[in-house]
């Protein structure tokens, strides 16, 4: 008899396996939740062979390919945005999804909704997506299309440092430990972290 493989908890593309759910033909059926929120039962064989999304998402994805959208810069921006918030194996995940930053359901589940927002809010090929509040989520009320200069100005808030109370921005650490931003930035650039980074300064932050 073939060896039973428990797929509970596995993530396969856009599908997360919830539990075993009866039979699908000659195969074990698995209840899965798609990233769009829809639940479907899929035969284990099809999961192992690469079924990665529900039928609705597959149809949307095929429309993107048909219309050439999957090869556009905007589609890549959408994909990278979701990966750094949703995929723990993404290089930047710890600074996004790892800090609790998410992509709103409207954008996460529908590229077309994201594209409509983008073109209605001034997107062009020279701009990048920028969160107004760098500790906030990717959602219409917190995002804009910015030049490299504008985004660089906003980067002042996006240095993340290791402190005894966990990872936080330099601005957050300065407030928590009563230090100046300049002092912490200097120490950060020297490679200091933890207790050494937030040690008491001879010149404490003015109140």
N, C-alpha and C positions, 0 to 999 in steps of 0.2 A: 504494500500500500504506500502511496506517496506520503511524504512527511508533511504534516500540517504546519503551516507557517502563520503565526499570529501577526496580523498586520495592524492591530489596534494601535492608534496613536501615530502611525506613519503619515508623513506628508508627501504627497505625490503630485507635483505641479501645483495646481490650484485646489486639489482635493485633500482633505484631512480625514483619515479613517477613524470613525467613531467606535464602531463595534461590529461584530459578526451579525449577519441578518439573514438567516435561512439559506436558501439555495437559489442560484441563478443558472438554470439549465443543469449542466453536469458539474458546475463549480460552486464553491462557497460564495455566498453573497456578502458584501460588506457595505454597511451604511456609511456614507461619506458626506461631508459637508463641503460644498464648494465655497471659494472665497466670496462669491456673490451672495451667500447665505442659503442657497437652495440645497436640500438634502436629497441624495439619490442612492440607490442600491446598485453596486457595480460588482460584477463577477471578478473574483480574485485574479483570474487569468488576464483580464483586460487591464487591471491595475498594474500587474507585473509587466505587461506588454506595452504600457505607455498611455493608458487613458488618464488624462490629467485635469479634466474640467467637465462640468456639466454640459448638456446639449446647448443650453442658451448661451453660455460663454463661448462654446465652440463656434456657434453661428456668428456671434459678434466678432470673434477672432478672425474667422474666415472672411468677414466683410472688410476688416482692416487690411488683410492681405490683398484682397481683390482690388481695393481702392488705392493700394500702395501706401497706406498710412503707416504700416509697420516699418517702413524704411525711412521715415521722416525723422528729423531732429526732435520734433515735438513728441513723437511716440517714444523715442529713447529717453527723453527727460521724464516722461510719465513712468516708464519702466524703472529707471534708476531711483526715482523718488520712492516708489513702492518697495523696491528691494532693500533700500537702507532703513526702511521702517518695519518691514515684514519678515526679512530673511536673516536669521542669526548668523549665517555664514558669509554675509556681505561684509566687506572690509570696514565700512563706516557704520555698521549696525550699532555698535556700542555708543556712538554719539547721537543716534537717532532713536530707533526702536528700543535700544537698550536703556534709554533715558525716559521711555514712555511716550515719545513723539509718534503720532500716528498720521495716517492719511484718512481724511473723512470718507465715509462710506460712498458718497456720491462719486468721488473721484476714484477711489480704490476699485470700485466695481465696474466702472464705465469710462473707457477712454474718451468716448464721444462727449460726455459731460465735461471732462477736463478740457478737451479741445475747444468746445464752445466757450467756456470761461476764458481760455487763453486768448482766443482771437477777439473776444469782446473787451479784453482788458489790455490791449496793446502789444501782444506778442509779436516779435519778429526775430529773425535768425541771429541778431546780435545780442539778444538779451537772455538772461538766465532767471530761473525761478528763485525767489528770495522770500523767506519768511520774515515778516515785519518784526514779530516777537520771536527771537531765535529759540525761546523755550516753549513756543506754542506749536500747534499742529499744522499740517498741510491742509488748509481749507480756504475757501474763497475769501473769508473775512481777514485772513492772516497772511495772504500771499500777494505778491506783486511781481511784475517783470522789471528787472533792474539791470543797469549797465554794470560792467565790471567794477567801475569806480564806486558806484552806490553799494554794491555788495561788499567791496573791500571795507568801506566805512562801517558797515554793519557787522563785519567780522570781529570788531573789538569785543563783542559780547560772546564770541563763540570759541574762545580758548577754554578747554576743559581741563581741570586740574584734579589731582588726587589729594583728598584731605582726610583727616581722621573720621569725618562724618560722611565720607563717600565722594563720588565724582560730582563736580558742579562747575559752573562757569566761574571765571575769575571775578566777575561782578558779584555773584552770589557769595563767593568765599570772602571777598573784601567786606561785605556787609556782615557776614556771620562772625568773622574774627576781628572786626574793628581795625582793619588794615586798609591802606590805600591801594587802588587798582595798580598804580605805577610800581609800588613795592612788590606786589604779588606777580606782576608781569615780569619784573626783573628777575625774581627768584625762579619763576617758571622757565624763563629763557636760559637760566643756568642749570636747569634739569632738576631742581629741587621739588620734592613732593612730600606728602604726609605731614608729620609733625614739624619737620624742618621748614616746609613751605610756609606754614601758618604760625611759626613761632612769633612771640611778642616782638614788636618793632620798637626801636629806640625812639621813633617818632610816630606815635599812634595816629590813627585817622582823626582828623579834626571833626568836631561835632558842631 
